[in-house]
Amino acid sequence: MIDLPGRTALVVGASRGLGHGIATGLAEAGASVVTVSRTPVEFARPAAGAGTVRTEVADAGDAAAAGLLLDRHEPDIVVLVAGASPLMRPLQHHTWETFSVNWETDVRIAFHWLREVLLKPLRPGSRVVVVSSGAALAGSPLSGGYAGAKATQRFITAYAQDEAGRAGLDITFTAVLPRITPLTDLGRAAAQAYAARSGQSEEEYLKQMGDPLTPDAAGTALVDLVRRDAAQVAPAYLLTGAGLKKLP
Ligand SMILES: NC(=O)c1ccc[n+]([C@@H]2O[C@H](COP(=O)([O-])OP(=O)(O)OC[C@H]3O[C@@H](n4cnc5c(N)ncnc54)[C@H](OP(=O)(O)O)[C@@H]3O)[C@@H](O)[C@H]2O)c1
């Protein structure tokens, strides 16, 4: 098990939702956390003896942001959570611009940050987690290019792992695919749209999905993941309210 006190974790996309829970969980486990988001956010002061949270206001999709922030903070752990909320409507009601929003945000962010992690490179033993989506496994017919963009995030996380291995860099890359949860802005809009499409109330739709993933539970799962020995870490996991499940 890896100790988090003394380690710096950079969480990209942490002003709300799952990223906020992940940043809070890492700080409570003792890490020095740096958050990145476009809007400023206040975090509750972690309990005595826990880690710290500092915030950076930046657009993570900006080509210069990744290199600059990695150089400034020299993190041991990088968690890419940031993503755009897709417009929820059937394919024919999308424009190319609404269809491609997650390619222009989520994939762009993963591309810039993974590239900079490899070029820098992060120090040996570093961990990189990319938050993709369960939609990457089954599709998401109401959210345009979202599922494909999230699948591409998973692919390029594996590409980065391969490049790191070829270059002899001891960096571990993992994709985490959360299942839809109504407890964030993004997930609530998606749950409402799918409930309406299936003629169910939002409550009925969510009931069949089991316990929802909370931002706190996402934080607990990520702490568990980054504390595991690298040899025990799989390339990808599904994340539900019940925790992480290794993907084949
Ligand atoms: N909630 C779900 O049901 C669910 C399911 C599967 C996967 N996911 C994935 O999990 C991740 C987090 O989702 P969420 O539900 O927590 O979403 P959310 O509540 O909408 O939060 C998104 C976060 O990303 C940040 N962000 C977006 N664009 C950014 C940019 N260009 N630069 C910096 N930060 C940026 C936002 O901060 P600012 O707006 O302040 O910049 C915010 O902190 C996403 O990648 C999403 O696709 C979510």
The ligand as an ORCA input file, in Angstrom:
! r2SCAN-3c Opt
* xyz 0 1
  N     -22.211     11.822    -13.271
  C     -22.304     10.727    -13.999
  O     -23.345     10.070    -14.051
  C     -21.089     10.240    -14.751
  C     -21.122      8.939    -15.262
  C     -20.031      8.471    -15.973
  C     -18.933      9.289    -16.175
  N     -18.931     10.566    -15.697
  C     -17.749     11.368    -15.958
  O     -17.211     11.811    -14.725
  C     -16.618     13.084    -14.899
  C     -17.192     14.041    -13.857
  O     -18.587     14.096    -14.058
  P     -19.564     14.870    -13.048
  O     -20.853     14.209    -13.175
  O     -18.903     15.048    -11.749
  O     -19.672     16.275    -13.815
  P     -19.961     17.750    -13.273
  O     -20.666     17.723    -11.972
  O     -20.603     18.464    -14.423
  O     -18.487     18.329    -13.029
  C     -17.616     18.503    -14.096
  C     -16.324     19.090    -13.568
  O     -15.419     19.238    -14.683
  C     -14.899     20.555    -14.649
  N     -14.537     20.991    -16.000
  C     -15.284     20.888    -17.118
  N     -14.620     21.415    -18.164
  C     -13.427     21.851    -17.685
  C     -12.311     22.489    -18.261
  N     -12.274     22.790    -19.577
  N     -11.248     22.778    -17.478
  C     -11.266     22.504    -16.148
  N     -12.294     21.887    -15.538
  C     -13.365     21.582    -16.306
  C     -16.017     21.390    -14.043
  O     -15.495     22.580    -13.477
  P     -15.698     24.043    -14.118
  O     -17.000     24.057    -14.865
  O     -15.647     24.912    -12.914
  O     -14.523     24.234    -15.014
  C     -16.521     20.466    -12.940
  O     -15.704     20.580    -11.800
  C     -16.874     13.492    -16.343
  O     -15.735     13.193    -17.129
  C     -18.043     12.617    -16.736
  O     -18.106     12.369    -18.150
  C     -19.965     11.047    -14.982
*
